[in-house]
Each structure stands twice: as structure tokens, then as C-alpha cells.
Amino acid sequence: MFSSKSFYFTGKPYTILVYTNGPGVIAVERANLSNTDVEAVDYLQQAVIARKSEARSGEDVAIYAARPKACLFNGTVEQNYISQGINKAASLVQRAKGI
């Protein structure tokens, strides 16, 4: 659940999914999660802005595509694939290289 590069700046690990707002607001300094079970049912995800509940969670979202190469977004895809699919569909890498 921790990012592979999770110790930037503060030397403290952080979870891959981070909420901007919600009940887990960080009051002063972010806690060190090294010895925290972040997969526990009662774990309260850290947040930056205090709210009673999160405005948007980390659930799946829909992706709609049309035209050539829309097949790159068929079915369920991982979040990290979305930017790769967009780059491939728009030929962004080839354009940047002048190919």
C-alpha cells in the first residue's frame, strides 16, 4: 500500500492513495505511517482539508473514447495505463521525437 518512493522530503512513508479532503485531516505534522496498518478496516486515510467526508474517493471512473484507436480503452484498465493510452492514441511520443 505504500509508494515505492514513499520517503520523499519528510522521510515518512505515505500511502499510494491520498485524499485532498475528508475526516482524516492532518492538524500539524503528518504522522509517520511506518508502524501503522493502513489496510485495517478502521484506518482513517490522511487528508489535507478538514471535511466530514471525502468529496471524491479512489473508486473507478468511466473512460469514453471514440474514433481511431478507441480500442485502447476497451473494458477495464488500470489508472497508470490511461496516460499511456492517451499518448499512444494521439501519437504524442512520436510527435515529440519528430517521427
N, CA, C and O atoms as CSV, one atom per row, in Angstrom:
chain,resi,resn,atom,element,x,y,z
A,1,MET,N,N,0.807,-1.199,0.000
A,1,MET,CA,C,0.000,0.000,0.000
A,1,MET,C,C,0.852,1.266,0.000
A,1,MET,O,O,0.329,2.354,-0.242
A,2,PHE,N,N,2.139,1.150,0.264
A,2,PHE,CA,C,2.999,2.326,0.252
A,2,PHE,C,C,3.606,2.514,-1.127
A,2,PHE,O,O,3.854,1.545,-1.844
A,3,SER,N,N,3.842,3.759,-1.493
A,3,SER,CA,C,4.511,4.066,-2.747
A,3,SER,C,C,5.947,3.561,-2.676
A,3,SER,O,O,6.552,3.556,-1.603
A,4,SER,N,N,6.498,3.134,-3.819
A,4,SER,CA,C,7.875,2.648,-3.831
A,4,SER,C,C,8.871,3.763,-3.537
A,4,SER,O,O,9.992,3.501,-3.102
A,5,LYS,N,N,8.464,5.001,-3.774
A,5,LYS,CA,C,9.321,6.152,-3.467
A,5,LYS,C,C,8.620,6.980,-2.398
A,5,LYS,O,O,8.399,8.179,-2.566
A,6,SER,N,N,8.274,6.318,-1.296
A,6,SER,CA,C,7.381,6.939,-0.323
A,6,SER,C,C,8.064,7.746,0.773
A,6,SER,O,O,7.408,8.122,1.744
A,7,PHE,N,N,9.337,8.021,0.654
A,7,PHE,CA,C,10.011,8.730,1.734
A,7,PHE,C,C,10.549,10.095,1.319
A,7,PHE,O,O,11.443,10.631,1.973
A,8,TYR,N,N,10.012,10.666,0.234
A,8,TYR,CA,C,10.476,11.976,-0.217
A,8,TYR,C,C,10.235,13.059,0.829
A,8,TYR,O,O,9.240,13.015,1.553
A,9,PHE,N,N,11.106,13.994,0.906
A,9,PHE,CA,C,11.033,15.211,1.718
A,9,PHE,C,C,11.056,14.973,3.223
A,9,PHE,O,O,11.975,15.446,3.890
A,10,THR,N,N,10.089,14.264,3.780
A,10,THR,CA,C,9.981,14.143,5.235
A,10,THR,C,C,10.611,12.880,5.784
A,10,THR,O,O,10.809,12.776,6.994
A,11,GLY,N,N,10.929,11.925,4.940
A,11,GLY,CA,C,11.454,10.658,5.408
A,11,GLY,C,C,10.370,9.746,5.947
A,11,GLY,O,O,10.673,8.696,6.513
A,12,LYS,N,N,9.108,10.128,5.782
A,12,LYS,CA,C,7.979,9.338,6.278
A,12,LYS,C,C,7.247,8.707,5.100
A,12,LYS,O,O,7.078,9.349,4.063
A,13,PRO,N,N,6.811,7.457,5.246
A,13,PRO,CA,C,6.073,6.835,4.149
A,13,PRO,C,C,4.677,7.424,4.006
A,13,PRO,O,O,4.107,7.939,4.968
A,14,TYR,N,N,4.136,7.343,2.802
A,14,TYR,CA,C,2.748,7.750,2.576
A,14,TYR,C,C,2.084,6.690,1.708
A,14,TYR,O,O,2.757,5.986,0.955
A,15,THR,N,N,0.779,6.579,1.812
A,15,THR,CA,C,0.060,5.582,1.039
A,15,THR,C,C,-0.086,6.032,-0.408
A,15,THR,O,O,0.012,7.224,-0.702
A,16,ILE,N,N,-0.318,5.093,-1.303
A,16,ILE,CA,C,-0.446,5.397,-2.726
A,16,ILE,C,C,-1.650,6.284,-2.983
A,16,ILE,O,O,-1.571,7.227,-3.771
A,17,LEU,N,N,-2.770,5.989,-2.325
A,17,LEU,CA,C,-3.974,6.795,-2.473
A,17,LEU,C,C,-3.982,7.853,-1.378
A,17,LEU,O,O,-3.924,7.519,-0.195
A,18,VAL,N,N,-4.053,9.122,-1.759
A,18,VAL,CA,C,-4.057,10.221,-0.795
A,18,VAL,C,C,-5.281,11.088,-1.061
A,18,VAL,O,O,-5.550,11.456,-2.205
A,19,TYR,N,N,-6.017,11.412,-0.010
A,19,TYR,CA,C,-7.205,12.239,-0.151
A,19,TYR,C,C,-6.868,13.705,0.073
A,19,TYR,O,O,-6.064,14.036,0.945
A,20,THR,N,N,-7.480,14.578,-0.710
A,20,THR,CA,C,-7.298,16.008,-0.538
A,20,THR,C,C,-8.117,16.510,0.630
A,20,THR,O,O,-7.669,17.375,1.383
A,21,ASN,N,N,-9.327,15.968,0.786
A,21,ASN,CA,C,-10.181,16.423,1.876
A,21,ASN,C,C,-10.890,15.238,2.516
A,21,ASN,O,O,-11.001,14.167,1.918
A,22,GLY,N,N,-11.369,15.443,3.742
A,22,GLY,CA,C,-12.056,14.377,4.463
A,22,GLY,C,C,-11.793,14.448,5.948
A,22,GLY,O,O,-11.158,15.386,6.429
A,23,PRO,N,N,-12.282,13.453,6.684
A,23,PRO,CA,C,-12.175,13.483,8.137
A,23,PRO,C,C,-10.770,13.202,8.670
A,23,PRO,O,O,-10.516,13.448,9.849
A,24,GLY,N,N,-9.861,12.705,7.859
A,24,GLY,CA,C,-8.517,12.364,8.318
A,24,GLY,C,C,-7.528,13.496,8.184
A,24,GLY,O,O,-6.355,13.260,7.897
A,25,VAL,N,N,-7.981,14.731,8.387
A,25,VAL,CA,C,-7.138,15.903,8.182
A,25,VAL,C,C,-5.896,15.879,9.076
A,25,VAL,O,O,-5.948,15.445,10.227
A,26,ILE,N,N,-4.798,16.348,8.526
A,26,ILE,CA,C,-3.534,16.424,9.252
A,26,ILE,C,C,-3.486,17.776,9.947
A,26,ILE,O,O,-3.432,18.810,9.280
A,27,ALA,N,N,-3.504,17.786,11.272
A,27,ALA,CA,C,-3.596,19.028,12.036
A,27,ALA,C,C,-2.292,19.823,12.041
A,27,ALA,O,O,-2.307,21.021,11.757
A,28,VAL,N,N,-1.187,19.196,12.353
A,28,VAL,CA,C,0.069,19.922,12.477
A,28,VAL,C,C,1.124,19.319,11.553
A,28,VAL,O,O,1.526,19.945,10.571
A,29,GLU,N,N,1.564,18.124,11.863
A,29,GLU,CA,C,2.589,17.453,11.078
A,29,GLU,C,C,2.090,16.067,10.715
A,29,GLU,O,O,1.450,15.400,11.527
A,30,ARG,N,N,2.379,15.635,9.499
A,30,ARG,CA,C,1.926,14.326,9.045
A,30,ARG,C,C,2.544,13.213,9.882
A,30,ARG,O,O,3.741,13.225,10.165
A,31,ALA,N,N,1.714,12.254,10.272
A,31,ALA,CA,C,2.164,11.142,11.110
A,31,ALA,C,C,3.079,10.206,10.325
A,31,ALA,O,O,2.981,10.110,9.101
A,32,ASN,N,N,3.966,9.518,11.039
A,32,ASN,CA,C,4.832,8.517,10.435
A,32,ASN,C,C,4.050,7.209,10.370
A,32,ASN,O,O,3.693,6.658,11.411
A,33,LEU,N,N,3.780,6.708,9.182
A,33,LEU,CA,C,2.953,5.519,8.991
A,33,LEU,C,C,3.746,4.219,8.976
A,33,LEU,O,O,3.187,3.167,8.667
A,34,SER,N,N,5.020,4.265,9.300
A,34,SER,CA,C,5.863,3.076,9.233
A,34,SER,C,C,5.302,1.906,10.023
A,34,SER,O,O,5.377,0.766,9.566
A,35,ASN,N,N,4.747,2.160,11.188
A,35,ASN,CA,C,4.224,1.095,12.044
A,35,ASN,C,C,2.703,1.092,12.099
A,35,ASN,O,O,2.120,0.584,13.057
A,36,THR,N,N,2.055,1.652,11.083
A,36,THR,CA,C,0.596,1.742,11.036
A,36,THR,C,C,0.050,0.741,10.027
A,36,THR,O,O,0.576,0.617,8.921
A,37,ASP,N,N,-1.004,0.027,10.410
A,37,ASP,CA,C,-1.660,-0.910,9.500
A,37,ASP,C,C,-2.644,-0.131,8.638
A,37,ASP,O,O,-3.802,0.042,9.017
A,38,VAL,N,N,-2.189,0.337,7.484
A,38,VAL,CA,C,-3.023,1.166,6.614
A,38,VAL,C,C,-4.103,0.356,5.901
A,38,VAL,O,O,-4.966,0.930,5.236
A,39,GLU,N,N,-4.065,-0.967,6.030
A,39,GLU,CA,C,-5.095,-1.816,5.434
A,39,GLU,C,C,-6.156,-2.215,6.452
A,39,GLU,O,O,-7.075,-2.967,6.124
A,40,ALA,N,N,-6.043,-1.725,7.675
A,40,ALA,CA,C,-7.029,-2.034,8.716
A,40,ALA,C,C,-8.371,-1.394,8.381
A,40,ALA,O,O,-8.422,-0.314,7.793
A,41,VAL,N,N,-9.450,-2.062,8.756
A,41,VAL,CA,C,-10.799,-1.579,8.460
A,41,VAL,C,C,-11.046,-0.207,9.070
A,41,VAL,O,O,-11.739,0.612,8.466
A,42,ASP,N,N,-10.503,0.063,10.239
A,42,ASP,CA,C,-10.754,1.332,10.917
A,42,ASP,C,C,-9.679,2.394,10.643
A,42,ASP,O,O,-9.681,3.444,11.285
A,43,TYR,N,N,-8.756,2.134,9.694
A,43,TYR,CA,C,-7.726,3.119,9.372
A,43,TYR,C,C,-8.366,4.336,8.720
A,43,TYR,O,O,-9.163,4.194,7.792
A,44,LEU,N,N,-8.030,5.523,9.193
A,44,LEU,CA,C,-8.561,6.767,8.649
A,44,LEU,C,C,-7.493,7.385,7.751
A,44,LEU,O,O,-6.449,7.827,8.230
A,45,GLN,N,N,-7.760,7.414,6.449
A,45,GLN,CA,C,-6.802,7.918,5.465
A,45,GLN,C,C,-6.471,9.384,5.738
A,45,GLN,O,O,-7.360,10.179,6.045
A,46,GLN,N,N,-5.200,9.737,5.627
A,46,GLN,CA,C,-4.787,11.116,5.843
A,46,GLN,C,C,-5.398,12.034,4.791
A,46,GLN,O,O,-5.581,11.638,3.640
A,47,ALA,N,N,-5.709,13.254,5.193
A,47,ALA,CA,C,-6.281,14.249,4.284
A,47,ALA,C,C,-5.661,15.606,4.585
A,47,ALA,O,O,-5.044,15.790,5.634
A,48,VAL,N,N,-5.822,16.558,3.669
A,48,VAL,CA,C,-5.239,17.887,3.828
A,48,VAL,C,C,-6.271,18.917,4.267
A,48,VAL,O,O,-5.946,19.819,5.039
A,49,ILE,N,N,-7.512,18.801,3.789
A,49,ILE,CA,C,-8.574,19.758,4.096
A,49,ILE,C,C,-9.637,19.076,4.946
A,49,ILE,O,O,-10.153,18.025,4.565
A,50,ALA,N,N,-9.972,19.662,6.094
A,50,ALA,CA,C,-10.951,19.058,7.007
A,50,ALA,C,C,-12.358,19.111,6.427
A,50,ALA,O,O,-12.851,20.178,6.058
A,51,ARG,N,N,-12.996,17.949,6.350
A,51,ARG,CA,C,-14.393,17.828,5.927
A,51,ARG,C,C,-14.987,16.627,6.641
A,51,ARG,O,O,-14.263,15.754,7.119
A,52,LYS,N,N,-16.308,16.591,6.710
A,52,LYS,CA,C,-16.979,15.456,7.340
A,52,LYS,C,C,-16.761,14.183,6.521
A,52,LYS,O,O,-16.632,13.094,7.080
A,53,SER,N,N,-16.721,14.326,5.195
A,53,SER,CA,C,-16.483,13.182,4.317
A,53,SER,C,C,-15.692,13.633,3.093
A,53,SER,O,O,-15.623,14.824,2.790
A,54,GLU,N,N,-15.103,12.674,2.402
A,54,GLU,CA,C,-14.315,12.951,1.202
A,54,GLU,C,C,-15.237,13.318,0.048
A,54,GLU,O,O,-16.300,12.717,-0.105
A,55,ALA,N,N,-14.852,14.290,-0.763
A,55,ALA,CA,C,-15.661,14.722,-1.900
A,55,ALA,C,C,-15.602,13.716,-3.048
A,55,ALA,O,O,-16.589,13.531,-3.761
A,56,ARG,N,N,-14.475,13.078,-3.226
A,56,ARG,CA,C,-14.321,12.069,-4.276
A,56,ARG,C,C,-13.337,11.031,-3.781
A,56,ARG,O,O,-12.247,11.371,-3.323
A,57,SER,N,N,-13.712,9.781,-3.870
A,57,SER,CA,C,-12.823,8.723,-3.390
A,57,SER,C,C,-12.024,8.133,-4.545
A,57,SER,O,O,-12.058,8.655,-5.660
A,58,GLY,N,N,-11.319,7.070,-4.285
A,58,GLY,CA,C,-10.449,6.470,-5.288
A,58,GLY,C,C,-11.100,5.370,-6.097
A,58,GLY,O,O,-10.405,4.491,-6.607
A,59,GLU,N,N,-12.425,5.396,-6.230
A,59,GLU,CA,C,-13.080,4.333,-6.994
A,59,GLU,C,C,-12.859,4.508,-8.493
A,59,GLU,O,O,-12.335,5.524,-8.949
A,60,ASP,N,N,-13.266,3.505,-9.233
A,60,ASP,CA,C,-13.110,3.535,-10.682
A,60,ASP,C,C,-13.939,4.648,-11.306
A,60,ASP,O,O,-14.995,5.015,-10.791
A,61,VAL,N,N,-13.460,5.169,-12.398
A,61,VAL,CA,C,-14.191,6.175,-13.169
A,61,VAL,C,C,-14.328,5.673,-14.603
A,61,VAL,O,O,-13.547,4.834,-15.052
A,62,ALA,N,N,-15.305,6.182,-15.304
A,62,ALA,CA,C,-15.538,5.757,-16.688
A,62,ALA,C,C,-14.641,6.521,-17.650
A,62,ALA,O,O,-14.377,7.708,-17.458
A,63,ILE,N,N,-14.178,5.833,-18.683
A,63,ILE,CA,C,-13.405,6.455,-19.756
A,63,ILE,C,C,-14.164,6.189,-21.052
A,63,ILE,O,O,-14.482,5.041,-21.362
A,64,TYR,N,N,-14.448,7.224,-21.792
A,64,TYR,CA,C,-15.144,7.081,-23.072
A,64,TYR,C,C,-14.207,7.505,-24.187
A,64,TYR,O,O,-13.558,8.547,-24.104
A,65,ALA,N,N,-14.141,6.695,-25.227
A,65,ALA,CA,C,-13.269,7.011,-26.354
A,65,ALA,C,C,-14.001,6.737,-27.661
A,65,ALA,O,O,-14.818,5.820,-27.749
A,66,ALA,N,N,-13.701,7.535,-28.663
A,66,ALA,CA,C,-14.274,7.359,-29.995
A,66,ALA,C,C,-13.180,7.628,-31.020
A,66,ALA,O,O,-12.127,8.178,-30.695
A,67,ARG,N,N,-13.440,7.240,-32.237
A,67,ARG,CA,C,-12.514,7.476,-33.349
A,67,ARG,C,C,-11.409,6.413,-33.380
A,67,ARG,O,O,-11.462,5.438,-32.631
A,68,PRO,N,N,-10.412,6.605,-34.246
A,68,PRO,CA,C,-9.338,5.613,-34.343
A,68,PRO,C,C,-8.615,5.427,-33.009
A,68,PRO,O,O,-8.424,6.381,-32.255
A,69,LYS,N,N,-8.233,4.237,-32.741
A,69,LYS,CA,C,-7.504,3.822,-31.538
A,69,LYS,C,C,-8.347,3.879,-30.268
A,69,LYS,O,O,-7.798,3.793,-29.169
A,70,ALA,N,N,-9.658,4.022,-30.389
A,70,ALA,CA,C,-10.536,3.983,-29.218
A,70,ALA,C,C,-10.477,2.610,-28.555
A,70,ALA,O,O,-10.800,2.467,-27.375
A,71,CYS,N,N,-10.064,1.604,-29.320
A,71,CYS,CA,C,-9.964,0.245,-28.778
A,71,CYS,C,C,-8.928,0.155,-27.659
A,71,CYS,O,O,-8.930,-0.817,-26.903
A,72,LEU,N,N,-8.058,1.130,-27.538
A,72,LEU,CA,C,-7.079,1.146,-26.447
A,72,LEU,C,C,-7.754,1.277,-25.086
A,72,LEU,O,O,-7.156,0.950,-24.061
A,73,PHE,N,N,-8.984,1.749,-25.074
A,73,PHE,CA,C,-9.716,1.945,-23.823
A,73,PHE,C,C,-10.943,1.047,-23.763
A,73,PHE,O,O,-12.031,1.492,-23.398
A,74,ASN,N,N,-10.764,-0.197,-24.117
A,74,ASN,CA,C,-11.846,-1.166,-24.101
A,74,ASN,C,C,-11.833,-1.932,-22.783
A,74,ASN,O,O,-10.795,-2.472,-22.398
A,75,GLY,N,N,-12.954,-1.988,-22.091
A,75,GLY,CA,C,-13.034,-2.737,-20.844
A,75,GLY,C,C,-12.426,-1.980,-19.682
A,75,GLY,O,O,-12.421,-0.749,-19.665
A,76,THR,N,N,-11.920,-2.711,-18.719
A,76,THR,CA,C,-11.336,-2.121,-17.516
A,76,THR,C,C,-9.833,-1.956,-17.701
A,76,THR,O,O,-9.150,-2.883,-18.134
A,77,VAL,N,N,-9.325,-0.781,-17.374
A,77,VAL,CA,C,-7.885,-0.533,-17.462
A,77,VAL,C,C,-7.400,0.048,-16.135
A,77,VAL,O,O,-8.172,0.657,-15.396
A,78,GLU,N,N,-6.136,-0.144,-15.847
A,78,GLU,CA,C,-5.536,0.416,-14.642
A,78,GLU,C,C,-5.320,1.916,-14.827
A,78,GLU,O,O,-5.154,2.397,-15.948
A,79,GLN,N,N,-5.327,2.642,-13.717
A,79,GLN,CA,C,-5.164,4.095,-13.756
A,79,GLN,C,C,-3.862,4.499,-14.436
A,79,GLN,O,O,-3.834,5.461,-15.203
A,80,ASN,N,N,-2.788,3.771,-14.162
A,80,ASN,CA,C,-1.497,4.144,-14.737
A,80,ASN,C,C,-1.448,3.920,-16.248
A,80,ASN,O,O,-0.549,4.435,-16.912
A,81,TYR,N,N,-2.399,3.159,-16.806
A,81,TYR,CA,C,-2.437,2.926,-18.248
A,81,TYR,C,C,-3.092,4.083,-19.004
A,81,TYR,O,O,-2.829,4.265,-20.193
A,82,ILE,N,N,-3.929,4.854,-18.343
A,82,ILE,CA,C,-4.703,5.898,-19.020
A,82,ILE,C,C,-3.795,6.875,-19.773
A,82,ILE,O,O,-4.023,7.143,-20.952
A,83,SER,N,N,-2.779,7.403,-19.109
A,83,SER,CA,C,-1.891,8.361,-19.790
A,83,SER,C,C,-1.121,7.686,-20.917
A,83,SER,O,O,-0.873,8.305,-21.952
A,84,GLN,N,N,-0.740,6.419,-20.730
A,84,GLN,CA,C,-0.046,5.693,-21.798
A,84,GLN,C,C,-0.955,5.512,-23.009
A,84,GLN,O,O,-0.521,5.670,-24.151
A,85,GLY,N,N,-2.222,5.179,-22.749
A,85,GLY,CA,C,-3.185,5.015,-23.833
A,85,GLY,C,C,-3.426,6.306,-24.585
A,85,GLY,O,O,-3.511,6.309,-25.813
A,86,ILE,N,N,-3.537,7.405,-23.853
A,86,ILE,CA,C,-3.729,8.714,-24.488
A,86,ILE,C,C,-2.514,9.065,-25.343
A,86,ILE,O,O,-2.659,9.517,-26.479
A,87,ASN,N,N,-1.314,8.854,-24.793
A,87,ASN,CA,C,-0.089,9.128,-25.557
A,87,ASN,C,C,-0.049,8.321,-26.845
A,87,ASN,O,O,0.288,8.843,-27.907
A,88,LYS,N,N,-0.400,7.033,-26.738
A,88,LYS,CA,C,-0.364,6.169,-27.918
A,88,LYS,C,C,-1.440,6.573,-28.924
A,88,LYS,O,O,-1.172,6.642,-30.123
A,89,ALA,N,N,-2.647,6.837,-28.446
A,89,ALA,CA,C,-3.745,7.207,-29.344
A,89,ALA,C,C,-3.457,8.512,-30.079
A,89,ALA,O,O,-3.801,8.648,-31.253
A,90,ALA,N,N,-2.842,9.455,-29.413
A,90,ALA,CA,C,-2.564,10.763,-30.015
A,90,ALA,C,C,-1.179,10.836,-30.654
A,90,ALA,O,O,-0.792,11.875,-31.189
A,91,SER,N,N,-0.437,9.731,-30.597
A,91,SER,CA,C,0.927,9.677,-31.147
A,91,SER,C,C,1.808,10.775,-30.567
A,91,SER,O,O,2.631,11.353,-31.277
A,92,LEU,N,N,1.639,11.063,-29.286
A,92,LEU,CA,C,2.377,12.166,-28.663
A,92,LEU,C,C,3.879,11.915,-28.604
A,92,LEU,O,O,4.668,12.835,-28.821
A,93,VAL,N,N,4.284,10.681,-28.316
A,93,VAL,CA,C,5.710,10.376,-28.227
A,93,VAL,C,C,6.367,10.543,-29.594
A,93,VAL,O,O,7.440,11.136,-29.705
A,94,GLN,N,N,5.717,10.015,-30.639
A,94,GLN,CA,C,6.271,10.139,-31.989
A,94,GLN,C,C,6.342,11.598,-32.417
A,94,GLN,O,O,7.316,12.012,-33.045
A,95,ARG,N,N,5.328,12.374,-32.084
A,95,ARG,CA,C,5.332,13.802,-32.442
A,95,ARG,C,C,6.438,14.549,-31.715
A,95,ARG,O,O,7.094,15.415,-32.295
A,96,ALA,N,N,6.646,14.215,-30.441
A,96,ALA,CA,C,7.693,14.882,-29.663
A,96,ALA,C,C,9.076,14.560,-30.221
A,96,ALA,O,O,9.974,15.402,-30.193
A,97,LYS,N,N,9.243,13.338,-30.729
A,97,LYS,CA,C,10.527,12.932,-31.298
A,97,LYS,C,C,10.671,13.372,-32.749
A,97,LYS,O,O,11.736,13.218,-33.346
A,98,GLY,N,N,9.593,13.923,-33.317
A,98,GLY,CA,C,9.633,14.365,-34.708
A,98,GLY,C,C,9.571,13.229,-35.708
A,98,GLY,O,O,10.022,13.368,-36.845
A,99,ILE,N,N,9.011,12.104,-35.286
A,99,ILE,CA,C,8.922,10.927,-36.172
A,99,ILE,C,C,7.691,11.026,-37.042
A,99,ILE,O,O,7.436,10.137,-37.854
